[in-house]
């Protein structure tokens, strides 16, 4: 069954001040369905994940950015059936 491909952005840092502040949230809100982002990382500042069903944006701090990004990315791929069966949700709970 076809699915909507995941979309994300990867960078070392963000030039926005603050990196995941009001300007960031407005930019996400301004995206169309075809432009949407599911997750992203600015490794020096943190990472984010968007739950499109609830419109919730979760921000993870810089200290956990890389691990949070990787775990959340793999969990999303697993939900699409494209990676082996490991319970990434359990590992991800330690990031909250």
PDB file of N, CA, C and O in Angstrom:
ATOM      1  N   UNK A   1       0.844  -1.175   0.000  1.00  0.00           N
ATOM      2  CA  UNK A   1       0.000   0.000   0.000  1.00  0.00           C
ATOM      3  C   UNK A   1       0.896   1.246   0.000  1.00  0.00           C
ATOM      4  O   UNK A   1       1.822   1.325   0.806  1.00  0.00           O
ATOM      5  N   UNK A   2       0.647   2.201  -0.866  1.00  0.00           N
ATOM      6  CA  UNK A   2       1.462   3.417  -0.932  1.00  0.00           C
ATOM      7  C   UNK A   2       1.335   4.245   0.351  1.00  0.00           C
ATOM      8  O   UNK A   2       0.317   4.203   1.040  1.00  0.00           O
ATOM      9  N   UNK A   3       2.387   4.990   0.646  1.00  0.00           N
ATOM     10  CA  UNK A   3       2.383   5.858   1.814  1.00  0.00           C
ATOM     11  C   UNK A   3       3.010   7.191   1.445  1.00  0.00           C
ATOM     12  O   UNK A   3       3.687   7.315   0.425  1.00  0.00           O
ATOM     13  N   UNK A   4       2.774   8.184   2.290  1.00  0.00           N
ATOM     14  CA  UNK A   4       3.380   9.498   2.083  1.00  0.00           C
ATOM     15  C   UNK A   4       4.840   9.392   2.501  1.00  0.00           C
ATOM     16  O   UNK A   4       5.122   9.008   3.636  1.00  0.00           O
ATOM     17  N   UNK A   5       5.772   9.721   1.616  1.00  0.00           N
ATOM     18  CA  UNK A   5       7.190   9.645   1.980  1.00  0.00           C
ATOM     19  C   UNK A   5       7.515  10.598   3.129  1.00  0.00           C
ATOM     20  O   UNK A   5       6.921  11.668   3.259  1.00  0.00           O
ATOM     21  N   UNK A   6       8.465  10.185   3.951  1.00  0.00           N
ATOM     22  CA  UNK A   6       8.928  11.049   5.035  1.00  0.00           C
ATOM     23  C   UNK A   6       9.770  12.179   4.462  1.00  0.00           C
ATOM     24  O   UNK A   6      10.479  12.005   3.471  1.00  0.00           O
ATOM     25  N   UNK A   7       9.680  13.330   5.097  1.00  0.00           N
ATOM     26  CA  UNK A   7      10.471  14.476   4.674  1.00  0.00           C
ATOM     27  C   UNK A   7      11.137  15.097   5.891  1.00  0.00           C
ATOM     28  O   UNK A   7      10.508  15.294   6.931  1.00  0.00           O
ATOM     29  N   UNK A   8      12.402  15.399   5.745  1.00  0.00           N
ATOM     30  CA  UNK A   8      13.116  15.999   6.856  1.00  0.00           C
ATOM     31  C   UNK A   8      14.223  16.913   6.380  1.00  0.00           C
ATOM     32  O   UNK A   8      14.485  17.047   5.185  1.00  0.00           O
ATOM     33  N   UNK A   9      14.860  17.533   7.346  1.00  0.00           N
ATOM     34  CA  UNK A   9      15.963  18.429   7.055  1.00  0.00           C
ATOM     35  C   UNK A   9      17.077  18.143   8.055  1.00  0.00           C
ATOM     36  O   UNK A   9      16.825  17.944   9.243  1.00  0.00           O
ATOM     37  N   UNK A  10      18.317  18.126   7.556  1.00  0.00           N
ATOM     38  CA  UNK A  10      19.485  17.819   8.384  1.00  0.00           C
ATOM     39  C   UNK A  10      20.502  18.938   8.211  1.00  0.00           C
ATOM     40  O   UNK A  10      20.866  19.297   7.091  1.00  0.00           O
ATOM     41  N   UNK A  11      20.954  19.485   9.338  1.00  0.00           N
ATOM     42  CA  UNK A  11      21.952  20.551   9.315  1.00  0.00           C
ATOM     43  C   UNK A  11      22.782  20.473  10.587  1.00  0.00           C
ATOM     44  O   UNK A  11      22.367  19.867  11.575  1.00  0.00           O
ATOM     45  N   UNK A  12      23.951  21.087  10.555  1.00  0.00           N
ATOM     46  CA  UNK A  12      24.761  21.130  11.770  1.00  0.00           C
ATOM     47  C   UNK A  12      24.227  22.180  12.737  1.00  0.00           C
ATOM     48  O   UNK A  12      24.143  21.933  13.940  1.00  0.00           O
ATOM     49  N   UNK A  13      23.864  23.363  12.210  1.00  0.00           N
ATOM     50  CA  UNK A  13      23.339  24.399  13.085  1.00  0.00           C
ATOM     51  C   UNK A  13      22.299  25.234  12.356  1.00  0.00           C
ATOM     52  O   UNK A  13      22.146  25.144  11.137  1.00  0.00           O
ATOM     53  N   UNK A  14      21.593  26.045  13.123  1.00  0.00           N
ATOM     54  CA  UNK A  14      20.577  26.933  12.583  1.00  0.00           C
ATOM     55  C   UNK A  14      21.012  28.373  12.817  1.00  0.00           C
ATOM     56  O   UNK A  14      21.623  28.686  13.839  1.00  0.00           O
ATOM     57  N   UNK A  15      20.695  29.245  11.868  1.00  0.00           N
ATOM     58  CA  UNK A  15      21.012  30.663  12.055  1.00  0.00           C
ATOM     59  C   UNK A  15      19.840  31.420  12.669  1.00  0.00           C
ATOM     60  O   UNK A  15      19.972  32.603  12.984  1.00  0.00           O
ATOM     61  N   UNK A  16      18.695  30.759  12.844  1.00  0.00           N
ATOM     62  CA  UNK A  16      17.551  31.404  13.487  1.00  0.00           C
ATOM     63  C   UNK A  16      17.845  31.594  14.967  1.00  0.00           C
ATOM     64  O   UNK A  16      18.502  30.759  15.589  1.00  0.00           O
ATOM     65  N   UNK A  17      17.368  32.670  15.516  1.00  0.00           N
ATOM     66  CA  UNK A  17      17.530  32.963  16.939  1.00  0.00           C
ATOM     67  C   UNK A  17      16.159  33.136  17.565  1.00  0.00           C
ATOM     68  O   UNK A  17      15.493  34.120  17.243  1.00  0.00           O
ATOM     69  N   UNK A  18      15.694  32.265  18.426  1.00  0.00           N
ATOM     70  CA  UNK A  18      16.237  30.962  18.779  1.00  0.00           C
ATOM     71  C   UNK A  18      15.965  29.952  17.661  1.00  0.00           C
ATOM     72  O   UNK A  18      15.066  30.152  16.844  1.00  0.00           O
ATOM     73  N   UNK A  19      16.738  28.878  17.631  1.00  0.00           N
ATOM     74  CA  UNK A  19      16.639  27.905  16.534  1.00  0.00           C
ATOM     75  C   UNK A  19      15.243  27.312  16.321  1.00  0.00           C
ATOM     76  O   UNK A  19      14.836  27.118  15.175  1.00  0.00           O
ATOM     77  N   UNK A  20      14.504  27.021  17.390  1.00  0.00           N
ATOM     78  CA  UNK A  20      13.178  26.410  17.245  1.00  0.00           C
ATOM     79  C   UNK A  20      12.111  27.299  17.873  1.00  0.00           C
ATOM     80  O   UNK A  20      11.199  26.818  18.545  1.00  0.00           O
ATOM     81  N   UNK A  21      12.239  28.591  17.645  1.00  0.00           N
ATOM     82  CA  UNK A  21      11.328  29.572  18.226  1.00  0.00           C
ATOM     83  C   UNK A  21      10.128  29.873  17.352  1.00  0.00           C
ATOM     84  O   UNK A  21       9.700  29.052  16.542  1.00  0.00           O
ATOM     85  N   UNK A  22       9.597  31.068  17.535  1.00  0.00           N
ATOM     86  CA  UNK A  22       8.370  31.492  16.857  1.00  0.00           C
ATOM     87  C   UNK A  22       8.509  31.483  15.332  1.00  0.00           C
ATOM     88  O   UNK A  22       7.596  31.043  14.633  1.00  0.00           O
ATOM     89  N   UNK A  23       9.644  31.967  14.810  1.00  0.00           N
ATOM     90  CA  UNK A  23       9.834  31.993  13.351  1.00  0.00           C
ATOM     91  C   UNK A  23       9.817  30.580  12.773  1.00  0.00           C
ATOM     92  O   UNK A  23       9.263  30.351  11.698  1.00  0.00           O
ATOM     93  N   UNK A  24      10.420  29.644  13.482  1.00  0.00           N
ATOM     94  CA  UNK A  24      10.421  28.244  13.059  1.00  0.00           C
ATOM     95  C   UNK A  24       8.996  27.697  13.013  1.00  0.00           C
ATOM     96  O   UNK A  24       8.592  27.073  12.031  1.00  0.00           O
ATOM     97  N   UNK A  25       8.242  27.937  14.081  1.00  0.00           N
ATOM     98  CA  UNK A  25       6.865  27.423  14.146  1.00  0.00           C
ATOM     99  C   UNK A  25       5.996  28.032  13.043  1.00  0.00           C
ATOM    100  O   UNK A  25       5.185  27.331  12.437  1.00  0.00           O
ATOM    101  N   UNK A  26       6.158  29.314  12.783  1.00  0.00           N
ATOM    102  CA  UNK A  26       5.394  29.955  11.705  1.00  0.00           C
ATOM    103  C   UNK A  26       5.757  29.363  10.350  1.00  0.00           C
ATOM    104  O   UNK A  26       4.891  29.182   9.494  1.00  0.00           O
ATOM    105  N   UNK A  27       7.034  29.065  10.160  1.00  0.00           N
ATOM    106  CA  UNK A  27       7.465  28.461   8.898  1.00  0.00           C
ATOM    107  C   UNK A  27       6.835  27.090   8.702  1.00  0.00           C
ATOM    108  O   UNK A  27       6.392  26.758   7.603  1.00  0.00           O
ATOM    109  N   UNK A  28       6.792  26.294   9.766  1.00  0.00           N
ATOM    110  CA  UNK A  28       6.148  24.976   9.668  1.00  0.00           C
ATOM    111  C   UNK A  28       4.668  25.121   9.352  1.00  0.00           C
ATOM    112  O   UNK A  28       4.129  24.391   8.520  1.00  0.00           O
ATOM    113  N   UNK A  29       4.010  26.070  10.021  1.00  0.00           N
ATOM    114  CA  UNK A  29       2.575  26.279   9.785  1.00  0.00           C
ATOM    115  C   UNK A  29       2.288  26.718   8.360  1.00  0.00           C
ATOM    116  O   UNK A  29       1.204  26.451   7.841  1.00  0.00           O
ATOM    117  N   UNK A  30       3.240  27.389   7.715  1.00  0.00           N
ATOM    118  CA  UNK A  30       3.041  27.901   6.367  1.00  0.00           C
ATOM    119  C   UNK A  30       3.263  26.888   5.257  1.00  0.00           C
ATOM    120  O   UNK A  30       3.051  27.201   4.086  1.00  0.00           O
ATOM    121  N   UNK A  31       3.685  25.681   5.606  1.00  0.00           N
ATOM    122  CA  UNK A  31       3.948  24.662   4.588  1.00  0.00           C
ATOM    123  C   UNK A  31       2.663  23.997   4.123  1.00  0.00           C
ATOM    124  O   UNK A  31       1.752  23.761   4.917  1.00  0.00           O
ATOM    125  N   UNK A  32       2.595  23.697   2.845  1.00  0.00           N
ATOM    126  CA  UNK A  32       1.449  22.968   2.305  1.00  0.00           C
ATOM    127  C   UNK A  32       1.631  21.475   2.571  1.00  0.00           C
ATOM    128  O   UNK A  32       2.675  21.048   3.064  1.00  0.00           O
ATOM    129  N   UNK A  33       0.633  20.704   2.247  1.00  0.00           N
ATOM    130  CA  UNK A  33       0.691  19.250   2.432  1.00  0.00           C
ATOM    131  C   UNK A  33       1.864  18.635   1.661  1.00  0.00           C
ATOM    132  O   UNK A  33       2.511  17.710   2.151  1.00  0.00           O
ATOM    133  N   UNK A  34       2.136  19.141   0.469  1.00  0.00           N
ATOM    134  CA  UNK A  34       3.235  18.615  -0.335  1.00  0.00           C
ATOM    135  C   UNK A  34       4.606  19.124   0.117  1.00  0.00           C
ATOM    136  O   UNK A  34       5.630  18.568  -0.280  1.00  0.00           O
ATOM    137  N   UNK A  35       4.634  20.166   0.936  1.00  0.00           N
ATOM    138  CA  UNK A  35       5.894  20.725   1.425  1.00  0.00           C
ATOM    139  C   UNK A  35       6.218  20.291   2.854  1.00  0.00           C
ATOM    140  O   UNK A  35       7.295  20.603   3.360  1.00  0.00           O
ATOM    141  N   UNK A  36       5.329  19.598   3.491  1.00  0.00           N
ATOM    142  CA  UNK A  36       5.459  19.338   4.930  1.00  0.00           C
ATOM    143  C   UNK A  36       6.751  18.635   5.300  1.00  0.00           C
ATOM    144  O   UNK A  36       7.328  17.881   4.517  1.00  0.00           O
ATOM    145  N   UNK A  37       7.185  18.910   6.527  1.00  0.00           N
ATOM    146  CA  UNK A  37       8.345  18.242   7.119  1.00  0.00           C
ATOM    147  C   UNK A  37       7.865  17.352   8.246  1.00  0.00           C
ATOM    148  O   UNK A  37       6.944  17.712   8.979  1.00  0.00           O
ATOM    149  N   UNK A  38       8.484  16.192   8.389  1.00  0.00           N
ATOM    150  CA  UNK A  38       8.140  15.278   9.466  1.00  0.00           C
ATOM    151  C   UNK A  38       9.113  15.385  10.629  1.00  0.00           C
ATOM    152  O   UNK A  38       8.743  15.154  11.780  1.00  0.00           O
ATOM    153  N   UNK A  39      10.341  15.732  10.331  1.00  0.00           N
ATOM    154  CA  UNK A  39      11.368  15.822  11.369  1.00  0.00           C
ATOM    155  C   UNK A  39      12.555  16.591  10.825  1.00  0.00           C
ATOM    156  O   UNK A  39      12.660  16.836   9.623  1.00  0.00           O
ATOM    157  N   UNK A  40      13.440  16.965  11.719  1.00  0.00           N
ATOM    158  CA  UNK A  40      14.639  17.656  11.297  1.00  0.00           C
ATOM    159  C   UNK A  40      15.612  17.792  12.455  1.00  0.00           C
ATOM    160  O   UNK A  40      15.251  17.598  13.615  1.00  0.00           O
ATOM    161  N   UNK A  41      16.846  18.126  12.123  1.00  0.00           N
ATOM    162  CA  UNK A  41      17.880  18.287  13.126  1.00  0.00           C
ATOM    163  C   UNK A  41      18.818  19.422  12.737  1.00  0.00           C
ATOM    164  O   UNK A  41      19.228  19.549  11.584  1.00  0.00           O
ATOM    165  N   UNK A  42      19.143  20.233  13.721  1.00  0.00           N
ATOM    166  CA  UNK A  42      20.253  21.175  13.673  1.00  0.00           C
ATOM    167  C   UNK A  42      21.110  20.698  14.848  1.00  0.00           C
ATOM    168  O   UNK A  42      20.895  21.124  15.983  1.00  0.00           O
ATOM    169  N   UNK A  43      22.059  19.833  14.588  1.00  0.00           N
ATOM    170  CA  UNK A  43      22.760  19.070  15.626  1.00  0.00           C
ATOM    171  C   UNK A  43      23.284  19.920  16.774  1.00  0.00           C
ATOM    172  O   UNK A  43      23.296  19.464  17.917  1.00  0.00           O
ATOM    173  N   UNK A  44      23.706  21.120  16.502  1.00  0.00           N
ATOM    174  CA  UNK A  44      24.232  21.987  17.560  1.00  0.00           C
ATOM    175  C   UNK A  44      23.131  22.582  18.434  1.00  0.00           C
ATOM    176  O   UNK A  44      23.414  23.117  19.506  1.00  0.00           O
ATOM    177  N   UNK A  45      21.872  22.494  17.983  1.00  0.00           N
ATOM    178  CA  UNK A  45      20.778  23.158  18.700  1.00  0.00           C
ATOM    179  C   UNK A  45      19.655  22.231  19.137  1.00  0.00           C
ATOM    180  O   UNK A  45      18.957  22.547  20.101  1.00  0.00           O
ATOM    181  N   UNK A  46      19.455  21.115  18.479  1.00  0.00           N
ATOM    182  CA  UNK A  46      18.369  20.207  18.822  1.00  0.00           C
ATOM    183  C   UNK A  46      17.744  19.601  17.585  1.00  0.00           C
ATOM    184  O   UNK A  46      18.254  19.735  16.472  1.00  0.00           O
ATOM    185  N   UNK A  47      16.636  18.938  17.805  1.00  0.00           N
ATOM    186  CA  UNK A  47      15.897  18.363  16.675  1.00  0.00           C
ATOM    187  C   UNK A  47      14.412  18.471  16.951  1.00  0.00           C
ATOM    188  O   UNK A  47      13.998  18.762  18.073  1.00  0.00           O
ATOM    189  N   UNK A  48      13.615  18.236  15.925  1.00  0.00           N
ATOM    190  CA  UNK A  48      12.165  18.324  16.063  1.00  0.00           C
ATOM    191  C   UNK A  48      11.496  17.181  15.328  1.00  0.00           C
ATOM    192  O   UNK A  48      12.064  16.572  14.421  1.00  0.00           O
ATOM    193  N   UNK A  49      10.276  16.911  15.747  1.00  0.00           N
ATOM    194  CA  UNK A  49       9.424  15.918  15.097  1.00  0.00           C
ATOM    195  C   UNK A  49       8.014  16.482  15.055  1.00  0.00           C
ATOM    196  O   UNK A  49       7.540  17.054  16.037  1.00  0.00           O
ATOM    197  N   UNK A  50       7.350  16.326  13.934  1.00  0.00           N
ATOM    198  CA  UNK A  50       5.990  16.831  13.767  1.00  0.00           C
ATOM    199  C   UNK A  50       5.031  15.654  13.692  1.00  0.00           C
ATOM    200  O   UNK A  50       5.221  14.737  12.892  1.00  0.00           O
ATOM    201  N   UNK A  51       3.997  15.683  14.531  1.00  0.00           N
ATOM    202  CA  UNK A  51       2.917  14.703  14.456  1.00  0.00           C
ATOM    203  C   UNK A  51       1.786  15.387  13.704  1.00  0.00           C
ATOM    204  O   UNK A  51       1.076  16.221  14.267  1.00  0.00           O
ATOM    205  N   UNK A  52       1.620  15.042  12.446  1.00  0.00           N
ATOM    206  CA  UNK A  52       0.650  15.739  11.596  1.00  0.00           C
ATOM    207  C   UNK A  52      -0.792  15.439  11.978  1.00  0.00           C
ATOM    208  O   UNK A  52      -1.681  16.233  11.672  1.00  0.00           O
ATOM    209  N   UNK A  53      -1.043  14.322  12.634  1.00  0.00           N
ATOM    210  CA  UNK A  53      -2.421  14.015  13.022  1.00  0.00           C
ATOM    211  C   UNK A  53      -2.894  14.906  14.164  1.00  0.00           C
ATOM    212  O   UNK A  53      -4.082  15.218  14.250  1.00  0.00           O
ATOM    213  N   UNK A  54      -1.978  15.322  15.045  1.00  0.00           N
ATOM    214  CA  UNK A  54      -2.353  16.180  16.177  1.00  0.00           C
ATOM    215  C   UNK A  54      -1.820  17.606  16.032  1.00  0.00           C
ATOM    216  O   UNK A  54      -2.144  18.478  16.838  1.00  0.00           O
ATOM    217  N   UNK A  55      -1.005  17.839  15.005  1.00  0.00           N
ATOM    218  CA  UNK A  55      -0.355  19.145  14.775  1.00  0.00           C
ATOM    219  C   UNK A  55       0.620  19.499  15.904  1.00  0.00           C
ATOM    220  O   UNK A  55       0.915  20.672  16.131  1.00  0.00           O
ATOM    221  N   UNK A  56       1.109  18.489  16.600  1.00  0.00           N
ATOM    222  CA  UNK A  56       2.046  18.705  17.706  1.00  0.00           C
ATOM    223  C   UNK A  56       3.485  18.657  17.187  1.00  0.00           C
ATOM    224  O   UNK A  56       3.845  17.782  16.399  1.00  0.00           O
ATOM    225  N   UNK A  57       4.302  19.613  17.645  1.00  0.00           N
ATOM    226  CA  UNK A  57       5.721  19.647  17.318  1.00  0.00           C
ATOM    227  C   UNK A  57       6.488  19.381  18.600  1.00  0.00           C
ATOM    228  O   UNK A  57       6.335  20.106  19.584  1.00  0.00           O
ATOM    229  N   UNK A  58       7.316  18.337  18.591  1.00  0.00           N
ATOM    230  CA  UNK A  58       8.145  18.006  19.741  1.00  0.00           C
ATOM    231  C   UNK A  58       9.568  18.448  19.445  1.00  0.00           C
ATOM    232  O   UNK A  58      10.123  18.128  18.394  1.00  0.00           O
ATOM    233  N   UNK A  59      10.150  19.185  20.376  1.00  0.00           N
ATOM    234  CA  UNK A  59      11.521  19.671  20.246  1.00  0.00           C
ATOM    235  C   UNK A  59      12.388  18.913  21.252  1.00  0.00           C
ATOM    236  O   UNK A  59      12.034  18.803  22.426  1.00  0.00           O
ATOM    237  N   UNK A  60      13.510  18.399  20.792  1.00  0.00           N
ATOM    238  CA  UNK A  60      14.474  17.718  21.659  1.00  0.00           C
ATOM    239  C   UNK A  60      15.711  18.606  21.779  1.00  0.00           C
ATOM    240  O   UNK A  60      16.134  19.199  20.787  1.00  0.00           O
ATOM    241  N   UNK A  61      16.300  18.711  22.972  1.00  0.00           N
ATOM    242  CA  UNK A  61      17.454  19.602  23.179  1.00  0.00           C
ATOM    243  C   UNK A  61      18.716  19.100  22.489  1.00  0.00           C
ATOM    244  O   UNK A  61      18.804  17.942  22.082  1.00  0.00           O
ATOM    245  N   UNK A  62      19.687  19.996  22.369  1.00  0.00           N
ATOM    246  CA  UNK A  62      20.946  19.686  21.679  1.00  0.00           C
ATOM    247  C   UNK A  62      21.653  18.474  22.276  1.00  0.00           C
ATOM    248  O   UNK A  62      22.252  17.681  21.549  1.00  0.00           O
ATOM    249  N   UNK A  63      21.586  18.327  23.599  1.00  0.00           N
ATOM    250  CA  UNK A  63      22.274  17.209  24.255  1.00  0.00           C
ATOM    251  C   UNK A  63      21.772  15.854  23.766  1.00  0.00           C
ATOM    252  O   UNK A  63      22.505  14.866  23.808  1.00  0.00           O
ATOM    253  N   UNK A  64      20.523  15.807  23.303  1.00  0.00           N
ATOM    254  CA  UNK A  64      19.937  14.545  22.843  1.00  0.00           C
ATOM    255  C   UNK A  64      19.573  14.571  21.366  1.00  0.00           C
ATOM    256  O   UNK A  64      18.913  13.657  20.871  1.00  0.00           O
ATOM    257  N   UNK A  65      19.996  15.606  20.668  1.00  0.00           N
ATOM    258  CA  UNK A  65      19.542  15.810  19.290  1.00  0.00           C
ATOM    259  C   UNK A  65      19.840  14.631  18.380  1.00  0.00           C
ATOM    260  O   UNK A  65      18.940  14.135  17.702  1.00  0.00           O
ATOM    261  N   UNK A  66      21.073  14.180  18.352  1.00  0.00           N
ATOM    262  CA  UNK A  66      21.436  13.121  17.414  1.00  0.00           C
ATOM    263  C   UNK A  66      20.742  11.811  17.753  1.00  0.00           C
ATOM    264  O   UNK A  66      20.207  11.148  16.865  1.00  0.00           O
ATOM    265  N   UNK A  67      20.744  11.430  19.024  1.00  0.00           N
ATOM    266  CA  UNK A  67      20.089  10.171  19.399  1.00  0.00           C
ATOM    267  C   UNK A  67      18.584  10.259  19.204  1.00  0.00           C
ATOM    268  O   UNK A  67      17.970   9.304  18.727  1.00  0.00           O
ATOM    269  N   UNK A  68      17.975  11.390  19.565  1.00  0.00           N
ATOM    270  CA  UNK A  68      16.526  11.547  19.384  1.00  0.00           C
ATOM    271  C   UNK A  68      16.164  11.491  17.908  1.00  0.00           C
ATOM    272  O   UNK A  68      15.202  10.827  17.524  1.00  0.00           O
ATOM    273  N   UNK A  69      16.935  12.189  17.084  1.00  0.00           N
ATOM    274  CA  UNK A  69      16.672  12.198  15.647  1.00  0.00           C
ATOM    275  C   UNK A  69      16.751  10.784  15.079  1.00  0.00           C
ATOM    276  O   UNK A  69      15.863  10.357  14.341  1.00  0.00           O
ATOM    277  N   UNK A  70      17.792  10.074  15.416  1.00  0.00           N
ATOM    278  CA  UNK A  70      17.978   8.722  14.889  1.00  0.00           C
ATOM    279  C   UNK A  70      16.859   7.786  15.342  1.00  0.00           C
ATOM    280  O   UNK A  70      16.281   7.072  14.523  1.00  0.00           O
ATOM    281  N   UNK A  71      16.552   7.785  16.631  1.00  0.00           N
ATOM    282  CA  UNK A  71      15.502   6.894  17.152  1.00  0.00           C
ATOM    283  C   UNK A  71      14.150   7.233  16.543  1.00  0.00           C
ATOM    284  O   UNK A  71      13.424   6.333  16.122  1.00  0.00           O
ATOM    285  N   UNK A  72      13.800   8.511  16.488  1.00  0.00           N
ATOM    286  CA  UNK A  72      12.504   8.912  15.940  1.00  0.00           C
ATOM    287  C   UNK A  72      12.422   8.620  14.434  1.00  0.00           C
ATOM    288  O   UNK A  72      11.378   8.192  13.941  1.00  0.00           O
ATOM    289  N   UNK A  73      13.514   8.850  13.710  1.00  0.00           N
ATOM    290  CA  UNK A  73      13.560   8.559  12.285  1.00  0.00           C
ATOM    291  C   UNK A  73      13.357   7.063  12.038  1.00  0.00           C
ATOM    292  O   UNK A  73      12.563   6.674  11.182  1.00  0.00           O
ATOM    293  N   UNK A  74      14.074   6.231  12.789  1.00  0.00           N
ATOM    294  CA  UNK A  74      13.929   4.779  12.624  1.00  0.00           C
ATOM    295  C   UNK A  74      12.534   4.302  13.016  1.00  0.00           C
ATOM    296  O   UNK A  74      11.989   3.397  12.383  1.00  0.00           O
ATOM    297  N   UNK A  75      11.951   4.903  14.056  1.00  0.00           N
ATOM    298  CA  UNK A  75      10.588   4.536  14.459  1.00  0.00           C
ATOM    299  C   UNK A  75       9.593   4.866  13.347  1.00  0.00           C
ATOM    300  O   UNK A  75       8.680   4.087  13.074  1.00  0.00           O
ATOM    301  N   UNK A  76       9.772   6.022  12.709  1.00  0.00           N
ATOM    302  CA  UNK A  76       8.878   6.388  11.611  1.00  0.00           C
ATOM    303  C   UNK A  76       9.045   5.447  10.419  1.00  0.00           C
ATOM    304  O   UNK A  76       8.061   5.049   9.795  1.00  0.00           O
ATOM    305  N   UNK A  77      10.291   5.091  10.103  1.00  0.00           N
ATOM    306  CA  UNK A  77      10.526   4.129   9.017  1.00  0.00           C
ATOM    307  C   UNK A  77       9.908   2.779   9.345  1.00  0.00           C
ATOM    308  O   UNK A  77       9.307   2.132   8.487  1.00  0.00           O
ATOM    309  N   UNK A  78      10.062   2.360  10.596  1.00  0.00           N
ATOM    310  CA  UNK A  78       9.498   1.074  11.010  1.00  0.00           C
ATOM    311  C   UNK A  78       7.980   1.077  10.857  1.00  0.00           C
ATOM    312  O   UNK A  78       7.396   0.081  10.430  1.00  0.00           O
ATOM    313  N   UNK A  79       7.342   2.191  11.203  1.00  0.00           N
ATOM    314  CA  UNK A  79       5.886   2.287  11.069  1.00  0.00           C
ATOM    315  C   UNK A  79       5.453   2.146   9.610  1.00  0.00           C
ATOM    316  O   UNK A  79       4.335   1.717   9.325  1.00  0.00           O
ATOM    317  N   UNK A  80       6.339   2.508   8.700  1.00  0.00           N
ATOM    318  CA  UNK A  80       6.045   2.354   7.275  1.00  0.00           C
ATOM    319  C   UNK A  80       6.396   0.957   6.778  1.00  0.00           C
ATOM    320  O   UNK A  80       6.112   0.612   5.631  1.00  0.00           O
ATOM    321  N   UNK A  81       7.011   0.157   7.636  1.00  0.00           N
ATOM    322  CA  UNK A  81       7.360  -1.207   7.269  1.00  0.00           C
ATOM    323  C   UNK A  81       8.647  -1.321   6.484  1.00  0.00           C
ATOM    324  O   UNK A  81       8.810  -2.255   5.698  1.00  0.00           O
ATOM    325  N   UNK A  82       9.586  -0.368   6.684  1.00  0.00           N
ATOM    326  CA  UNK A  82      10.801  -0.384   5.888  1.00  0.00           C
ATOM    327  C   UNK A  82      12.070  -0.714   6.662  1.00  0.00           C
ATOM    328  O   UNK A  82      13.156  -0.715   6.084  1.00  0.00           O
ATOM    329  N   UNK A  83      11.955  -0.997   7.970  1.00  0.00           N
ATOM    330  CA  UNK A  83      13.126  -1.386   8.756  1.00  0.00           C
ATOM    331  C   UNK A  83      12.774  -2.581   9.629  1.00  0.00           C
ATOM    332  O   UNK A  83      11.593  -2.849   9.850  1.00  0.00           O
ATOM    333  N   UNK A  84      13.781  -3.312  10.135  1.00  0.00           N
ATOM    334  CA  UNK A  84      13.514  -4.488  10.967  1.00  0.00           C
ATOM    335  C   UNK A  84      12.723  -4.162  12.229  1.00  0.00           C
ATOM    336  O   UNK A  84      12.685  -3.017  12.678  1.00  0.00           O
ATOM    337  N   UNK A  85      12.095  -5.186  12.788  1.00  0.00           N
ATOM    338  CA  UNK A  85      11.236  -5.022  13.958  1.00  0.00           C
ATOM    339  C   UNK A  85      12.043  -4.879  15.245  1.00  0.00           C
ATOM    340  O   UNK A  85      12.376  -5.872  15.892  1.00  0.00           O
ATOM    341  N   UNK A  86      12.351  -3.650  15.606  1.00  0.00           N
ATOM    342  CA  UNK A  86      12.960  -3.297  16.888  1.00  0.00           C
ATOM    343  C   UNK A  86      12.011  -2.288  17.504  1.00  0.00           C
ATOM    344  O   UNK A  86      11.496  -1.421  16.797  1.00  0.00           O
ATOM    345  N   UNK A  87      11.767  -2.377  18.799  1.00  0.00           N
ATOM    346  CA  UNK A  87      10.836  -1.457  19.436  1.00  0.00           C
ATOM    347  C   UNK A  87      11.511  -0.136  19.740  1.00  0.00           C
ATOM    348  O   UNK A  87      11.925   0.106  20.873  1.00  0.00           O
ATOM    349  N   UNK A  88      11.627   0.734  18.723  1.00  0.00           N
ATOM    350  CA  UNK A  88      12.280   2.028  18.864  1.00  0.00           C
ATOM    351  C   UNK A  88      11.516   2.945  19.797  1.00  0.00           C
ATOM    352  O   UNK A  88      12.102   3.837  20.410  1.00  0.00           O
ATOM    353  N   UNK A  89      10.217   2.735  19.911  1.00  0.00           N
ATOM    354  CA  UNK A  89       9.415   3.557  20.825  1.00  0.00           C
ATOM    355  C   UNK A  89       9.933   3.397  22.259  1.00  0.00           C
ATOM    356  O   UNK A  89       9.987   4.378  23.001  1.00  0.00           O
ATOM    357  N   UNK A  90      10.305   2.207  22.653  1.00  0.00           N
ATOM    358  CA  UNK A  90      10.826   1.975  24.010  1.00  0.00           C
ATOM    359  C   UNK A  90      12.139   2.735  24.212  1.00  0.00           C
ATOM    360  O   UNK A  90      12.332   3.380  25.243  1.00  0.00           O
ATOM    361  N   UNK A  91      13.023   2.659  23.246  1.00  0.00           N
ATOM    362  CA  UNK A  91      14.295   3.411  23.350  1.00  0.00           C
ATOM    363  C   UNK A  91      14.029   4.915  23.363  1.00  0.00           C
ATOM    364  O   UNK A  91      14.705   5.666  24.067  1.00  0.00           O
ATOM    365  N   UNK A  92      13.054   5.342  22.592  1.00  0.00           N
ATOM    366  CA  UNK A  92      12.741   6.751  22.489  1.00  0.00           C
ATOM    367  C   UNK A  92      12.171   7.350  23.762  1.00  0.00           C
ATOM    368  O   UNK A  92      12.305   8.555  23.977  1.00  0.00           O
ATOM    369  N   UNK A  93      11.542   6.556  24.609  1.00  0.00           N
ATOM    370  CA  UNK A  93      10.981   7.073  25.859  1.00  0.00           C
ATOM    371  C   UNK A  93      12.061   7.634  26.773  1.00  0.00           C
ATOM    372  O   UNK A  93      11.791   8.532  27.570  1.00  0.00           O
ATOM    373  N   UNK A  94      13.261   7.121  26.668  1.00  0.00           N
ATOM    374  CA  UNK A  94      14.358   7.617  27.502  1.00  0.00           C
ATOM    375  C   UNK A  94      14.791   9.018  27.092  1.00  0.00           C
ATOM    376  O   UNK A  94      15.515   9.682  27.833  1.00  0.00           O
ATOM    377  N   UNK A  95      14.356   9.474  25.922  1.00  0.00           N
ATOM    378  CA  UNK A  95      14.745  10.796  25.425  1.00  0.00           C
ATOM    379  C   UNK A  95      13.832  11.897  25.957  1.00  0.00           C
ATOM    380  O   UNK A  95      14.185  13.075  25.909  1.00  0.00           O
ATOM    381  N   UNK A  96      12.676  11.524  26.457  1.00  0.00           N
ATOM    382  CA  UNK A  96      11.702  12.525  26.900  1.00  0.00           C
ATOM    383  C   UNK A  96      11.985  13.031  28.283  1.00  0.00           C
ATOM    384  O   UNK A  96      11.251  13.878  28.793  1.00  0.00           O
TER     385      UNK A  96
END
